[in-house]
Amino acid sequence: MSDQPDEALGVLRGIWAAQGQTSADLDDAGGDTRACQRMADINFDGMAADDEDLRTAWRSRLAREGKLSTAGGTVRDLVLGQAEPR
């Protein structure tokens, strides 16, 4: 499982080199990557009730929307898939 990201990266680099692309091409394709200055006004005020903490409010919202998983696991498992037992 751990070889897959390296293998995929190697394939992408091979395609990139075969097409004669450079990192400058990637920068040009990325467009404007500046952060939005309006994000300073984003917060979670009012999400949690007075007697509820923010974590509980998020869990309640996810449960209402049918997005709360009780299976456990980590963010790594979510991104890379379940780790294989040794």
Buried (B, 14 or more C-beta within 10 A) or exposed (E): EEEEEEEEEEEEEEEBEEEEEEEEEEEEEEEEEEEEEEEEEEEEEEEBEEEEEEEEBBEBEEEEEEEEEEEEEEEEEEEEEEEEEE
